[in-house]
Every structure is written in C-alpha cells, then in structure tokens.
C-alpha cells in the first residue's frame, strides 16, 4: 500500500512540475492584482486561471496523499528500539597476545 502512495505522489509531483513550468511568467503576480489587472480579456478567461487552479489542486493532492500515507506506514516504538538497540555497543574483541618473557617477542624461524 505504501508503494501505491509513493507512486501516486511521484505522479502528482510530475504533473505539478509540468503545470508550473508551462505557466507564463508574465502577469505580475500579486502586483497585477493590486494594479487592477484581470484574468479576463473581452469576457473570455485566459489559460492562466486554469493553470493556477491546477497548481493549487495538485499541491493539495500531494499534501493529502502525504498525510494519508502516514496511516499505512507501519512502525511501532518496539521495532525502532530493536533496530537501535545494538548501536553504540562495542563488539567483543579478543585479548591481545602477550609475550610470557620479559623482552620483546622474537620471530620464529620458519620450520620450527
């Protein structure tokens, strides 16, 4: 089920990116609304209105899918504890080989 949500989110992100890239940067943004410009020309709505609604729609779809997908991601505190239990604990190491004599260890000649 998680894979389904991941695929849907990726598809929605791709469509949102496409819609944003298709938009024409000319239009003034907030400055255009303050100056009194309108998205209508001779009574016909321009495509910027449709693209703006599509941007908000797919942004909402991505947000909703992300929130809903959290209900299907399995995870409990015990499993997290199990995974982190071994972290930070040193591994067992064998004791170093010591020389029973007082001086440094002498290399053994081959064959003995």
FIKOLNU-308310 format. One record per residue: x, y, z of N, C-alpha, C, CB in turn. Coordinates in steps of 0.2 Angstrom, whole numbers, plus 5000, padded with zeros to 4 digits. Atoms other than C-alpha are relative to their C-alpha. Glycine has a CB too. Example, Ala and Ser with C-alpha at 12.3 -4.5 7.8 and 13.67 -1.06 7.14 Angstrom:
2
500449945000506249785039500450065000499550005006;499649944999506849955036499650055003500250024993;
END
This chain:
112
500449945000500050005000500450065000499550005006;499549944999501550125004500250014993500549985005;499849995007502150094986499550034996500249934997;500549975004500550144979500050085001499349975002;500049934999500550304988500750044998500050015008;499449985003502350334983500050024993500649965002;500149995007501950314965499550054999499749934997;500549955001500450424966500350075002499449995004;499749934998501450564975500550024994500449995007;499549985005502850554962499650024993500449944998;500449985005501550564948499750075001499449954998;500349934998500650714956500650055000499750005007;499549965000502350794958500350024993500649985004;499949995007502750774940499550044996500149934996;500549965004501150844934500050075003499349975002;499949934997501350994947500650044997500149995007;499449975003503051024940499950024993500649965000;500249985007502451024922499550065000499649944997;500449945000501051144926500350075002499449995005;499649944998502251264935500450024994500449995006;499549985006503451264920499650024994500449944998;500449985006502051284907499850085001499449964999;500349944999501451444916500550064997499950015007;499649945003501951614908500250045005499650034994;499849964994502951714920499850074999500850005001;500349935001502151874913499350005003500050024992;500749994997500651934923500150045006499849935001;499949964994501352024938499949975006499550064999;500150034994500851904951499650045005500749995004;500449964996500252004966500050074998500349995007;500049935003500752164958499550014995500750024997;500549995005499552134944499350005003500049944995;500750004997498052104956499950075003500049955005;500149944997498452264965499950064995500750025004;500149955005498552364949499450004997500650004995;500750005003496852314944500049954994499850064998;500050055006497352184930499549955001500749984998;500450064999496152044927500249954996499350034998;499950065004496251874920499549994994500049935005;500450005005494951914908500250054994499350015002;499949955005495151984891499449994995500649984996;500649995004493552034882499549945002500149994992;500550054997492451914893500349935000499450014996;499750075000493551754890500549995005500249984992;499550014995494551684904500649974996499849955005;499450035002496351654900500249945003500650065001;499750074998497351494902500350015007500449974995;499750004994498251564917499649995006500350075001;500450024995496751544928499949935001499350034999;500150074999496551364924500749975002499949974993;499450034997498451334927500150025007500650034996;500049984993498351424943499649955005499850075002;500450054996496951314949500349935000499250004997;499750065000497851164943500649995005500249984993;499550004995499351214953499849995007500450075000;500350014993498351234969499749935001499550055001;500350065000497451074965500549945002499649984994;499550055000498950964963500550015007500550004994;499649994994499851044978499649975006500150085001;500450034995498350994989500049934999499350034999;500050075001498350824981500649975003499949984993;499450024997500150804986500050005008500650044997;500149994993499850865003499649955003499850075002;500550054997498350755006500349935000499450004996;499750075001499250594999500649995006500349994993;499550004995500750635011499749995007500450065000;500350014993499650645026499649945001499550065001;500450064999498550495022500549945000499549994994;499650065000500050385018500349995007500650024995;499750024993500650405036499649955004500150075004;500450054996499250295042500249934998499250024998;499950075003499850155031500749985001499850004993;499350014998501650165036500149975007500550064999;500050034994501950035049500650015004499949924999;499449984996503050075063499850005007500450074998;500150004992503050045082500650025003499749945002;499449984996504150105095500549945002499850045007;499650064999504749925099500549994994499649945002;499550015005505449905082500550054999499649994993;499549955001506350065082500549995006499750075001;499650024995507050015099500549944998499749985007;499650065002507649845092500550024995499549954997;499549985005508549925077500550045004499650044995;499549954996509450055089500349975006499750065001;499850034994509749935102500849985000499749935002;499350025001511449875095500550054998500049954995;499649945002512050045090500450035007499650064997;499649974995513450115101500349955005499550055004;499750054995513849955110500649974996499549945001;499450035004515649895106500049934999500650025005;500050085002515949725098500549975005500249994993;499650044996516849595108500749994996499849935002;499350015003518749595105500449955004500450074999;499650054997519949455109500650045004500349954996;499449974996521349495122500650004995500149975006;499450005004523049545114500449955002500350075000;499550054998524349415113500650035004500349964993;499449974996525649445126500649955000499850015008;499450045000527449385127500149985008500650044997;499950024993527749275143500750025003499949935001;499349984998529549335143500050075002500549984995;499949934998530249505149500150044994500550015005;499849975006530849555132499550004994500749984997;500550005006530049595115500049934997500250054995;500150065003529449445106500449994994499249984997;499650015005530649365094499749964995500749965003;500350045005530149305077500249935000500150034993;499850075001530149115075500349994993499449955002;499750015006531249055061499549954997500749975000;500450055003530248955048500249935000499950024992;499850075000530148775050500049975008500749984997;500050024993530148775069499350015003500450045004;
END
